[in-house]
Amino acid sequence: MVTCNSEIPPLADPLGPENRLIMAAGPMAGTGTQGMSLWVVMTKSPLTGLIARSVVGGSFGAHLRFAGIELLVIEGKTTEPVYLYIIAFDRLCDQLGLDTISTGNVIGFACELVERDILSSEQLAV
């Protein structure tokens, strides 16, 4: 819950762009321990205005962990449906012969340019 308290402003509108959807892999996710591949999803509930969380089983927590992600925070609001692709970034960089830290910095810089309307998302399309 510390993450929710630090990520979501207390007066945030649950249906507004300042709310966050937070997903975290459990500590045993991806270890192969039977029945322990848990993950949690948290957000501010539009029903109560309080933090809502759900602990879930299945393989998603393990897939997060395999992609090198322990905590995923989704923020903002779109006017149309979007897809979120999670890939094993480090393995992809290895396959392409790229340095993961430098590549991550370039991607972050490109996102910042789009956010500041210096670049359009169409200019980044490949």
Backbone as CSV, one residue per row, in Angstrom:
resi,resn,N_x,N_y,N_z,CA_x,CA_y,CA_z,C_x,C_y,C_z
1,MET,0.809,-1.194,0.000,0.000,0.000,0.000,0.855,1.260,0.000
2,VAL,2.124,1.141,0.383,2.997,2.303,0.380,3.092,2.865,-1.036
3,THR,3.146,1.998,-2.036,3.227,2.452,-3.414,1.986,3.235,-3.804
4,CYS,0.805,2.767,-3.443,-0.426,3.496,-3.755,-0.411,4.869,-3.109
5,ASN,-0.011,4.938,-1.867,0.014,6.212,-1.162,1.022,7.178,-1.758
6,SER,2.111,6.658,-2.313,3.113,7.541,-2.904,2.810,7.858,-4.361
7,GLU,2.063,7.012,-5.053,1.775,7.206,-6.471,0.472,7.952,-6.738
8,ILE,-0.541,7.755,-5.895,-1.861,8.325,-6.139,-2.111,9.481,-5.182
9,PRO,-2.319,10.691,-5.710,-2.601,11.829,-4.822,-3.884,11.591,-4.024
10,PRO,-3.932,12.028,-2.775,-5.095,11.768,-1.917,-6.419,12.267,-2.492
11,LEU,-6.411,13.381,-3.203,-7.650,13.941,-3.743,-7.857,13.604,-5.220
12,ALA,-7.128,12.616,-5.708,-7.231,12.242,-7.120,-8.624,11.709,-7.437
13,ASP,-9.144,12.120,-8.598,-10.399,11.583,-9.101,-10.142,10.140,-9.535
14,PRO,-10.901,9.167,-9.003,-10.661,7.771,-9.365,-10.782,7.498,-10.869
15,LEU,-11.553,8.307,-11.582,-11.698,8.120,-13.025,-10.879,9.137,-13.819
16,GLY,-10.033,9.890,-13.143,-9.232,10.916,-13.795,-7.831,10.436,-14.127
17,PRO,-7.094,11.254,-14.862,-5.745,10.867,-15.298,-4.720,10.789,-14.174
18,GLU,-5.010,11.380,-13.023,-4.041,11.331,-11.916,-4.115,10.022,-11.127
19,ASN,-5.155,9.222,-11.345,-5.231,7.903,-10.705,-4.223,6.972,-11.385
20,ARG,-3.822,5.940,-10.723,-2.865,4.977,-11.264,-3.451,3.571,-11.186
21,LEU,-3.052,2.742,-12.116,-3.325,1.311,-12.058,-1.979,0.661,-11.806
22,ILE,-1.841,0.041,-10.645,-0.552,-0.494,-10.213,-0.625,-2.017,-10.160
23,MET,0.309,-2.660,-10.822,0.390,-4.117,-10.812,1.767,-4.520,-10.317
24,ALA,1.810,-5.477,-9.416,3.088,-5.908,-8.849,3.146,-7.426,-8.781
25,ALA,4.300,-7.966,-9.147,4.525,-9.403,-9.034,4.791,-9.743,-7.574
26,GLY,4.233,-10.848,-7.118,4.483,-11.310,-5.753,5.915,-11.782,-5.583
27,PRO,6.381,-11.909,-4.350,7.783,-12.273,-4.118,8.152,-13.674,-4.620
28,MET,7.164,-14.556,-4.764,7.452,-15.911,-5.232,7.078,-16.118,-6.700
29,ALA,6.575,-15.070,-7.361,6.158,-15.193,-8.763,7.341,-15.598,-9.631
30,GLY,7.126,-16.599,-10.463,8.156,-17.037,-11.390,9.199,-17.961,-10.811
31,THR,9.064,-18.345,-9.545,10.067,-19.228,-8.945,9.767,-20.699,-9.177
32,GLY,8.573,-21.003,-9.652,8.190,-22.399,-9.855,7.559,-23.025,-8.633
33,THR,7.453,-22.289,-7.542,6.811,-22.799,-6.333,5.314,-22.945,-6.601
34,GLN,4.812,-24.138,-6.427,3.415,-24.443,-6.744,2.444,-23.553,-5.967
35,GLY,1.519,-22.905,-6.685,0.476,-22.115,-6.051,0.919,-20.778,-5.496
36,MET,2.147,-20.348,-5.790,2.654,-19.104,-5.199,2.952,-18.018,-6.227
37,SER,2.560,-18.240,-7.479,2.822,-17.234,-8.509,1.718,-16.182,-8.481
38,LEU,1.719,-15.378,-7.435,0.670,-14.383,-7.231,1.119,-13.011,-7.708
39,TRP,0.150,-12.172,-7.983,0.406,-10.777,-8.301,-0.746,-9.966,-7.745
40,VAL,-0.534,-8.657,-7.628,-1.541,-7.798,-7.030,-1.798,-6.619,-7.966
41,VAL,-3.049,-6.195,-8.019,-3.416,-5.004,-8.779,-4.078,-4.035,-7.809
42,MET,-3.693,-2.748,-7.888,-4.193,-1.734,-6.953,-4.556,-0.468,-7.720
43,THR,-5.550,0.246,-7.220,-5.954,1.531,-7.774,-6.870,2.223,-6.780
44,LYS,-7.270,3.425,-7.078,-8.264,4.124,-6.258,-9.635,3.772,-6.830
45,SER,-10.496,3.240,-5.999,-11.796,2.748,-6.437,-12.771,3.877,-6.744
46,PRO,-13.436,3.839,-7.915,-14.465,4.832,-8.199,-15.719,4.617,-7.343
47,LEU,-15.894,3.424,-6.809,-17.066,3.122,-5.982,-16.940,3.737,-4.593
48,THR,-15.764,3.584,-3.962,-15.596,4.035,-2.576,-14.678,5.245,-2.427
49,GLY,-13.829,5.495,-3.431,-12.830,6.556,-3.307,-11.632,6.137,-2.479
50,LEU,-11.613,4.874,-2.045,-10.505,4.334,-1.252,-9.627,3.471,-2.138
51,ILE,-8.460,3.097,-1.612,-7.564,2.208,-2.348,-8.198,0.817,-2.406
52,ALA,-8.269,0.275,-3.620,-8.786,-1.070,-3.827,-7.631,-1.939,-4.313
53,ARG,-7.597,-3.174,-3.837,-6.547,-4.084,-4.300,-7.120,-5.478,-4.439
54,SER,-6.509,-6.234,-5.300,-6.910,-7.615,-5.494,-5.653,-8.456,-5.681
55,VAL,-5.574,-9.542,-4.952,-4.463,-10.484,-5.087,-4.940,-11.597,-6.008
56,VAL,-4.166,-11.859,-7.046,-4.608,-12.735,-8.119,-3.577,-13.831,-8.362
57,GLY,-4.045,-14.991,-8.753,-3.153,-16.084,-9.133,-2.953,-16.097,-10.638
58,GLY,-2.507,-17.199,-11.161,-2.274,-17.315,-12.600,-0.834,-17.012,-12.945
59,SER,-0.574,-16.891,-14.240,0.816,-16.766,-14.700,1.258,-15.330,-14.969
60,PHE,0.360,-14.355,-14.846,0.743,-12.983,-15.187,1.888,-12.469,-14.310
61,GLY,1.843,-12.758,-13.020,2.925,-12.336,-12.125,4.264,-12.908,-12.541
62,ALA,4.259,-14.172,-12.940,5.499,-14.800,-13.409,5.977,-14.147,-14.697
63,HIS,5.050,-13.834,-15.605,5.442,-13.180,-16.859,6.007,-11.776,-16.609
64,LEU,5.429,-11.065,-15.644,6.012,-9.776,-15.268,7.450,-9.965,-14.806
65,ARG,7.644,-10.920,-13.913,8.971,-11.176,-13.352,9.948,-11.598,-14.457
66,PHE,9.511,-12.475,-15.379,10.381,-12.921,-16.464,10.780,-11.769,-17.377
67,ALA,9.919,-10.749,-17.483,10.233,-9.568,-18.287,11.096,-8.578,-17.515
68,GLY,11.450,-8.923,-16.272,12.287,-8.044,-15.459,11.517,-6.939,-14.771
69,ILE,10.195,-7.122,-14.643,9.342,-6.099,-14.038,8.794,-6.616,-12.718
70,GLU,9.024,-5.884,-11.652,8.435,-6.237,-10.364,7.222,-5.373,-10.060
71,LEU,7.227,-4.154,-10.571,6.153,-3.207,-10.308,5.865,-2.446,-11.590
72,LEU,4.595,-2.426,-12.001,4.178,-1.740,-13.208,3.141,-0.696,-12.820
73,VAL,3.415,0.569,-13.122,2.502,1.663,-12.802,2.011,2.256,-14.116
74,ILE,0.703,2.206,-14.337,0.095,2.767,-15.545,-0.610,4.048,-15.137
75,GLU,-0.299,5.130,-15.841,-0.891,6.413,-15.492,-1.421,7.103,-16.737
76,GLY,-2.255,8.107,-16.524,-2.812,8.879,-17.620,-4.186,8.367,-18.017
77,LYS,-4.750,8.983,-19.026,-6.094,8.646,-19.492,-6.129,8.850,-21.000
78,THR,-6.717,7.914,-21.717,-6.822,8.033,-23.164,-8.276,8.226,-23.563
79,THR,-8.470,8.710,-24.758,-9.826,8.869,-25.276,-10.269,7.648,-26.065
80,GLU,-9.331,6.757,-26.329,-9.643,5.538,-27.075,-8.880,4.367,-26.463
81,PRO,-9.330,3.141,-26.726,-8.637,1.970,-26.156,-7.185,1.887,-26.652
82,VAL,-6.312,1.442,-25.764,-4.912,1.257,-26.111,-4.472,-0.133,-25.655
83,TYR,-3.389,-0.616,-26.237,-2.807,-1.892,-25.849,-1.484,-1.640,-25.173
84,LEU,-1.184,-2.417,-24.167,0.086,-2.331,-23.476,0.838,-3.629,-23.741
85,TYR,1.991,-3.519,-24.376,2.803,-4.689,-24.662,3.962,-4.733,-23.680
86,ILE,4.111,-5.842,-22.998,5.225,-6.031,-22.072,6.147,-7.076,-22.695
87,ILE,7.376,-6.681,-22.925,8.327,-7.610,-23.524,9.535,-7.740,-22.613
88,ALA,10.240,-8.791,-22.812,11.482,-8.982,-22.069,12.531,-8.080,-22.727
89,PHE,12.574,-6.842,-22.261,13.383,-5.795,-22.881,14.856,-6.158,-22.925
90,ASP,15.361,-6.736,-21.841,16.795,-7.054,-21.815,17.139,-8.123,-22.846
91,ARG,16.269,-9.124,-23.012,16.527,-10.170,-24.003,16.430,-9.617,-25.424
92,LEU,15.467,-8.721,-25.647,15.326,-8.105,-26.966,16.567,-7.292,-27.304
93,CYS,17.066,-6.513,-26.357,18.284,-5.723,-26.590,19.469,-6.635,-26.871
94,ASP,19.571,-7.736,-26.134,20.664,-8.685,-26.378,20.593,-9.239,-27.799
95,GLN,19.379,-9.578,-28.248,19.210,-10.122,-29.596,19.599,-9.101,-30.664
96,LEU,19.337,-7.812,-30.376,19.643,-6.762,-31.343,21.040,-6.182,-31.164
97,GLY,21.768,-6.653,-30.142,23.109,-6.160,-29.893,23.145,-4.751,-29.327
98,LEU,22.105,-4.385,-28.555,22.008,-3.037,-27.986,22.260,-3.065,-26.485
99,ASP,22.740,-1.950,-25.956,22.935,-1.773,-24.531,21.586,-1.382,-23.914
100,THR,21.108,-2.143,-22.919,19.775,-1.906,-22.364,19.654,-0.547,-21.673
101,ILE,20.664,-0.104,-20.969,20.572,1.175,-20.248,20.495,2.336,-21.238
102,SER,21.360,2.334,-22.248,21.328,3.402,-23.247,20.019,3.377,-24.025
103,THR,19.544,2.209,-24.380,18.287,2.093,-25.119,17.125,2.604,-24.275
104,GLY,17.104,2.247,-22.997,16.060,2.736,-22.096,16.092,4.248,-21.976
105,ASN,17.289,4.835,-21.912,17.419,6.291,-21.854,16.875,6.946,-23.117
106,VAL,17.170,6.362,-24.272,16.679,6.919,-25.535,15.152,6.828,-25.597
107,ILE,14.585,5.712,-25.187,13.124,5.559,-25.186,12.491,6.562,-24.225
108,GLY,13.075,6.698,-23.034,12.565,7.670,-22.065,12.636,9.094,-22.595
109,PHE,13.731,9.422,-23.271,13.888,10.757,-23.851,12.839,10.990,-24.938
110,ALA,12.605,9.985,-25.781,11.592,10.107,-26.838,10.205,10.300,-26.235
111,CYS,9.889,9.573,-25.174,8.590,9.730,-24.505,8.449,11.139,-23.935
112,GLU,9.505,11.659,-23.369,9.490,13.019,-22.814,9.253,14.045,-23.921
113,LEU,9.880,13.846,-25.086,9.674,14.761,-26.212,8.232,14.734,-26.698
114,VAL,7.620,13.560,-26.724,6.215,13.456,-27.126,5.334,14.133,-26.088
115,GLU,5.609,13.900,-24.812,4.811,14.492,-23.739,4.868,16.017,-23.775
116,ARG,6.004,16.572,-24.186,6.159,18.034,-24.247,5.766,18.602,-25.611
117,ASP,5.184,17.761,-26.476,4.745,18.165,-27.821,5.886,18.685,-28.693
118,ILE,7.091,18.188,-28.468,8.230,18.538,-29.320,8.278,17.572,-30.495
119,LEU,7.930,16.326,-30.248,7.805,15.291,-31.269,6.379,14.762,-31.242
120,SER,5.869,14.348,-32.386,4.554,13.712,-32.389,4.741,12.197,-32.351
121,SER,3.749,11.483,-31.856,3.861,10.029,-31.817,3.956,9.446,-33.217
122,GLU,3.408,10.151,-34.225,3.509,9.686,-35.613,4.954,9.730,-36.096
123,GLN,5.722,10.712,-35.623,7.127,10.808,-36.011,7.952,9.649,-35.440
124,LEU,7.460,9.024,-34.384,8.185,7.905,-33.783,7.736,6.561,-34.320
125,ALA,6.648,6.524,-35.085,6.121,5.257,-35.581,7.138,4.582,-36.490
126,VAL,7.239,3.267,-36.326,8.160,2.497,-37.154,7.401,1.486,-37.971
